[in-house]
Amino acid sequence: MKTTLTQQEHNQHLITLNVEEADLAEYKDKAAKALSHHVNIPGFRPGSAPTFAVISHVGAEAFRQEVIDQALPHLYYKAIMEHKIDPIAAPRISIKSKEPLVFEAIIATMPIVKMKDLEKLKHEPVDTSVTDKEVDDVIKEMLKMHATFKPLEGAVEKGDKLEIAFKGFDEGGVELENTVSKNHPLFVGEGQLIPGFEDNLIGMKVGEKKKFPITFPKDYGHKPFQNKNVSFEVEVLKGDKPVFPEFDEVLVEKLLGKKDTKENLIKIIKEDLALRKKQEMRKQREGSLMDKMIENADVDVPPILIDEEVDYMMEELKERFEKQGGSFEKLMESLAKKGKDQRKEYVAEATNRVKIRLILNHLFVELKIEVSDDDMIKAGETLLNQAPVAEREKVKDQLDQKKGIYLRLKNNLMLEKLINHFIGE
């Protein structure tokens, strides 16, 4: 077998293999044995038919294809060992000739990752303290949830619960579609409707009608209405005034399900708000960190890796769509009719996904990010305790054998340590 290696762009290599018939002798025997196991050849036990009988039964072309299928993985492995190549993805193999056998393999190798201004990726600590206003807002929501209502007797105020009817007309007085409602419920001031609409309800009374103009926002969701001037006719059909309970220990007991003090409830609210704020802030900072890593990295991504990621994303899309009862084939046909190629749509995101994985692997080494055995034992015990009972044996097996779930858990712990290096705990 003769092999030639050609360096390509983007950390890819092309190996061409010219295979002599003598190199295929052992694979012909393997092909005959494999085929005779799967087809019934009269006069021979499964797996024992001689080569000539197998060729006679399945045909020369099918036999040749089986020989190639048996040989390719082994010949490819010999070639990469000969040229000392360490692939990081499955090769792209194409057969140029079956007789004599000639095939090519495009191979991706690990690119060099260069990071500039690494320390500048570090984020300054952020303030996650909770303000009195934030606590007051939560308490107001709690009071609102336990409010009772009495019929509205006077003018409409912010916070009142209304039922209204309205119609919208264009500048020529023609009624507009999608601007009509006969029994629309709302709390005044919560911003359910177009900006400015609810302000015009304040001061009205039950049974009263009113006309007023509204200009729709320029970024309104329904494009035909963006920046559109619409005249509305509104009638207040019904109104209720909320009656809020006292914020006392009676309400505290209702909220917590046990007797407690207002001070302790406020403490619980503060702790909950602080935790949520910290979690939200960390999520934002993680996203920002990943974006900055991509910006600050010089990495020449092999196209094979991008193709693999696009394949994975397409499979994800197919699985999600079919779980909802849709036809993936029809979806692709529909997108094609609109001139959209979903694979091309995914290329940019796939490129960033691959880049960030390469960058993270580089930084694990550069910053000497490691996970101790003790860390793994503790994390494994936590994972095992959280796993559904039916899954625990499988989880334990993979943790013990240090594969699958164990490797993903280790990678997650390393990623957490790496992120903490840049943004703190």
C-alpha positions in Angstrom: 0.0 0.0 0.0 1.3 3.4 -1.0 0.2 6.5 0.9 0.7 10.2 0.3 0.1 13.0 2.7 -0.9 16.5 1.6 -1.2 19.4 4.1 -4.5 21.4 3.6 -5.8 24.7 5.0 -7.5 25.0 8.4 -5.5 22.2 10.1 -6.7 19.5 7.8 -4.7 16.8 6.0 -5.4 14.7 2.9 -4.1 11.1 2.8 -4.4 9.3 -0.4 -4.1 5.5 -0.2 -3.3 3.3 -3.2 -4.0 -0.3 -2.1 -2.5 -3.3 -3.9 -4.5 -6.5 -4.2 -2.0 -8.3 -2.0 -2.9 -5.9 0.8 -6.5 -7.0 0.5 -6.0 -10.8 0.9 -6.8 -11.1 4.6 -9.9 -8.9 4.1 -11.2 -11.1 1.3 -11.3 -14.0 3.8 -13.0 -11.8 6.4 -15.5 -10.6 3.8 -16.4 -14.2 2.8 -16.8 -15.2 6.4 -19.0 -12.2 7.2 -21.2 -12.6 4.2 -21.7 -16.3 4.7 -22.9 -15.6 8.2 -25.7 -13.3 6.9 -26.8 -15.1 3.7 -28.0 -18.7 3.3 -25.6 -20.5 0.9 -26.9 -24.0 0.1 -24.6 -26.8 1.2 -22.6 -24.8 3.7 -23.0 -24.0 7.4 -23.3 -20.2 8.3 -19.8 -18.7 8.3 -18.1 -21.7 6.6 -18.7 -21.2 2.9 -15.5 -20.8 0.8 -14.8 -17.5 -1.0 -15.7 -18.8 -4.5 -19.1 -20.0 -3.2 -19.8 -16.6 -1.5 -18.9 -14.7 -4.7 -21.0 -17.0 -6.8 -24.0 -16.4 -4.4 -23.8 -12.6 -3.8 -22.1 -11.5 -6.9 -18.6 -10.0 -7.5 -19.7 -6.4 -7.0 -21.3 -7.0 -3.6 -18.4 -9.1 -2.5 -15.9 -6.4 -3.5 -17.9 -3.8 -1.5 -17.7 -6.0 1.6 -14.0 -6.4 1.1 -13.6 -2.6 1.0 -15.9 -2.2 4.1 -13.7 -4.7 6.0 -10.5 -3.1 4.9 -11.0 0.6 5.1 -10.9 1.1 8.9 -7.7 -0.9 9.2 -5.9 0.6 6.2 -6.9 4.1 7.4 -5.4 3.4 10.8 -2.2 2.1 9.3 -1.9 5.3 7.2 -2.3 7.7 10.1 0.1 5.7 12.2 2.6 5.8 9.3 2.4 9.6 9.0 2.1 10.2 12.8 -1.2 12.0 12.6 -3.5 12.4 15.6 -7.1 13.0 14.3 -9.6 14.9 16.5 -12.7 13.8 14.5 -13.9 11.1 12.2 -12.3 11.4 8.8 -14.2 12.2 5.6 -13.5 9.2 3.4 -14.2 9.0 -0.4 -13.5 6.1 -2.6 -11.9 7.1 -5.9 -11.6 3.6 -7.4 -12.7 0.1 -6.3 -10.3 -1.8 -8.6 -7.6 -1.1 -7.9 -8.7 0.3 -4.5 -7.9 4.0 -4.1 -9.4 6.1 -1.5 -8.8 9.5 0.2 -9.3 10.5 3.8 -9.5 14.2 4.9 -8.4 14.4 8.5 -8.7 17.2 11.1 -6.0 17.7 13.6 -6.0 19.9 16.8 -5.4 23.5 15.9 -3.1 25.8 17.9 -5.2 28.1 20.1 -3.6 31.5 20.8 -5.3 33.8 23.4 -4.5 37.5 23.7 -5.0 39.6 26.8 -6.0 36.5 28.8 -6.1 38.4 32.2 -8.4 41.0 30.7 -11.1 38.4 30.5 -11.4 38.6 34.3 -14.6 40.3 35.5 -14.7 42.8 38.3 -16.9 41.7 41.3 -20.5 42.9 40.9 -22.9 44.1 43.5 -25.7 41.6 44.2 -27.1 43.3 47.3 -30.8 43.7 47.7 -32.4 47.1 48.0 -35.4 48.0 50.3 -37.4 48.9 47.1 -36.9 45.4 45.7 -38.1 43.9 49.0 -41.1 46.3 49.0 -42.0 45.3 45.5 -42.1 41.6 46.5 -44.3 42.4 49.5 -46.6 44.4 47.3 -47.0 41.5 44.9 -47.8 39.2 47.9 -50.4 41.7 49.1 -51.9 41.8 45.6 -52.1 38.0 45.5 -54.2 38.0 48.7 -56.3 41.1 47.8 -60.1 41.1 47.8 -62.2 43.3 45.5 -65.2 45.6 45.9 -67.2 47.3 43.1 -65.6 50.5 41.8 -67.7 53.5 42.7 -65.5 56.4 41.8 -63.0 57.2 39.0 -60.5 54.6 37.8 -57.1 54.6 39.4 -53.9 52.7 38.9 -54.2 49.2 40.2 -58.0 48.9 39.6 -59.3 45.8 37.9 -61.4 46.6 34.9 -63.3 44.9 32.1 -63.4 47.1 29.0 -64.6 47.0 25.4 -62.6 48.8 22.7 -62.3 49.3 18.9 -59.5 50.9 16.8 -59.9 53.0 13.7 -57.4 54.3 11.2 -57.1 58.0 10.3 -59.9 57.6 7.7 -62.3 56.2 10.3 -62.1 52.6 9.1 -62.3 49.9 11.8 -59.0 48.0 12.0 -58.6 44.2 12.4 -57.0 43.0 15.5 -57.9 46.2 17.5 -61.3 45.0 18.8 -62.2 43.4 22.1 -65.6 43.1 23.7 -64.7 41.9 27.3 -61.0 42.6 27.9 -59.8 42.2 31.5 -56.8 44.1 32.8 -55.2 45.7 35.9 -54.7 49.4 35.1 -51.0 50.3 35.1 -49.5 46.9 34.5 -48.7 47.7 30.9 -50.7 44.9 29.2 -51.8 47.1 26.4 -50.0 49.6 24.1 -48.0 52.3 25.8 -50.3 55.2 26.7 -53.5 53.2 26.4 -53.9 52.5 30.1 -53.1 56.1 31.1 -56.2 57.2 29.2 -58.4 54.9 31.3 -57.4 56.7 34.6 -60.2 59.1 35.7 -63.0 57.2 33.7 -66.0 55.7 35.4 -67.9 52.4 34.9 -70.3 52.9 32.0 -68.3 55.8 30.6 -67.1 55.9 26.9 -64.0 57.7 25.6 -62.1 58.3 22.4 -58.4 58.9 22.2 -55.5 58.6 19.7 -52.5 56.2 20.2 -49.4 55.9 18.1 -48.1 52.4 18.0 -44.3 51.9 18.9 -41.9 51.7 16.0 -40.8 48.3 17.2 -44.3 46.9 17.7 -44.5 43.1 17.1 -47.1 43.3 14.3 -45.2 45.1 11.5 -48.3 46.8 9.8 -49.0 48.6 13.0 -45.5 50.0 13.6 -45.6 53.8 14.0 -49.3 53.7 13.0 -51.8 56.3 14.3 -54.9 54.6 15.6 -58.0 56.2 17.2 -59.6 54.1 19.9 -63.1 54.0 21.3 -63.2 52.5 24.8 -66.0 51.7 27.3 -65.5 50.7 30.9 -67.9 47.8 31.4 -67.0 46.8 34.9 -64.6 47.9 37.6 -63.3 46.6 40.9 -61.2 48.3 43.6 -58.6 46.0 45.2 -58.6 45.9 49.0 -55.2 44.8 50.2 -54.7 42.9 53.5 -52.5 44.3 56.3 -48.9 43.2 56.2 -49.1 41.6 59.6 -48.4 38.2 61.3 -51.7 36.8 60.1 -50.6 37.3 56.5 -47.2 36.0 57.3 -48.7 32.7 58.6 -50.8 32.5 55.4 -47.7 33.0 53.3 -45.3 30.7 55.2 -47.8 28.1 56.4 -46.7 28.6 60.0 -46.5 31.3 62.6 -43.6 33.7 62.2 -42.6 37.3 62.3 -42.7 40.0 59.6 -39.0 40.5 60.2 -38.2 36.9 59.5 -40.3 36.9 56.3 -38.4 40.0 55.1 -35.2 38.2 55.8 -36.4 35.2 53.8 -37.4 37.5 50.9 -34.0 39.2 50.9 -32.1 35.9 50.9 -34.3 34.6 48.0 -33.8 37.8 46.0 -30.0 37.8 46.7 -29.7 34.2 45.5 -31.8 34.8 42.3 -29.8 38.0 41.6 -26.6 36.1 42.0 -27.7 33.3 39.8 -29.0 35.6 37.1 -25.8 37.7 37.2 -23.6 34.7 37.0 -25.5 33.4 34.0 -25.0 36.8 32.3 -21.4 37.0 33.2 -20.7 33.4 31.9 -22.3 34.3 28.6 -20.2 37.5 28.4 -17.1 35.5 29.3 -17.7 33.0 26.5 -18.2 35.8 24.0 -15.0 37.5 25.1 -13.1 34.3 24.8 -14.1 33.9 21.2 -13.2 37.5 20.5 -9.8 37.2 22.1 -8.9 33.8 20.5 -7.0 33.1 17.4 -8.0 29.6 16.3 -8.2 28.1 12.8 -11.1 25.7 13.1 -11.1 22.6 10.8 -14.2 22.6 8.6 -14.8 18.9 9.5 -15.5 19.9 13.1 -18.0 22.5 12.0 -19.7 20.0 9.7 -20.0 17.6 12.6 -21.5 20.2 14.8 -24.0 21.2 12.1 -25.0 17.5 11.8 -25.5 17.3 15.5 -27.7 20.5 15.5 -29.8 19.2 12.6 -30.4 15.9 14.6 -31.4 18.0 17.6 -33.8 20.0 15.4 -35.3 16.8 14.0 -35.7 15.2 17.4 -37.4 18.3 18.8 -39.7 18.7 15.8 -40.7 15.1 15.7 -41.4 15.0 19.4 -44.1 17.7 18.7 -45.6 15.4 16.1 -44.3 17.3 13.0 -42.7 15.9 9.9 -39.0 16.9 9.6 -39.0 16.2 5.9 -42.0 18.5 5.4 -40.3 21.2 7.5 -37.1 21.0 5.3 -39.3 21.2 2.1 -41.1 24.2 3.5 -37.8 26.0 4.4 -36.4 25.2 0.9 -39.4 26.7 -0.8 -38.7 29.9 1.2 -35.1 29.8 0.0 -33.7 28.9 3.4 -31.0 26.3 3.9 -31.1 25.3 7.6 -27.6 23.8 7.5 -26.2 27.2 6.3 -28.3 29.0 9.0 -26.5 26.9 11.6 -22.9 27.4 10.4 -22.2 30.5 12.4 -23.5 29.1 15.7 -21.8 25.7 15.0 -18.5 27.5 14.4 -18.7 29.3 17.8 -19.6 26.1 19.6 -16.6 24.4 18.2 -14.4 27.4 18.9 -15.4 27.6 22.5 -14.7 23.9 23.1 -11.2 24.2 21.6 -10.6 27.4 23.6 -11.8 25.7 26.9 -9.6 22.6 26.3 -6.6 25.0 25.7 -7.3 27.0 28.9 -7.7 23.8 31.0 -4.0 23.1 30.1 -2.8 26.7 30.1 -4.2 27.5 33.5 -3.6 24.0 34.9 -7.3 23.4 35.7 -7.6 20.1 37.5 -10.2 18.2 39.6 -9.1 16.2 42.6 -10.2 12.7 43.3 -11.9 14.0 46.5 -13.9 16.6 44.4 -15.0 13.8 42.0 -16.0 11.5 44.9 -18.1 14.3 46.5 -19.7 15.3 43.2 -20.4 11.6 42.3 -22.1 11.0 45.6 -24.3 14.1 45.1 -25.2 13.0 41.5 -26.0 9.5 42.7 -28.3 10.7 45.4 -30.1 13.0 43.0 -30.5 10.4 40.3 -33.9 8.6 39.9 -33.9 5.2 41.7 -34.3 3.4 38.4 -31.2 5.1 37.0 -28.9 4.8 40.0 -27.3 1.5 39.1 -26.4 2.8 35.6 -25.0 6.0 37.1 -23.0 4.1 39.7 -21.6 1.8 37.1 -20.3 4.7 34.9 -18.9 6.5 37.9 -17.0 3.4 39.0 -15.7 2.7 35.5 -14.8 6.4 35.0 -16.6 6.7 31.7 -19.7 8.4 30.2 -21.4 10.2 33.1 -18.1 10.3 35.1 -16.3 12.1 32.2 -19.1 14.6 31.7 -19.2 15.3 35.5 -15.4 15.8 35.5 -15.7 18.2 32.5 -18.4 20.2 34.2 -16.4 20.6 37.4 -13.3 21.7 35.4 -15.5 24.2 33.5 -16.9 25.5 36.8 -13.3 26.0 38.1 -12.3 27.7 34.9 -15.2 30.1 35.0 -14.5 30.8 38.7 -11.0 31.8 37.7 -12.3 34.6 35.6 -15.5 35.7 37.4 -15.1 34.4 40.9 -17.4 32.2 43.0 
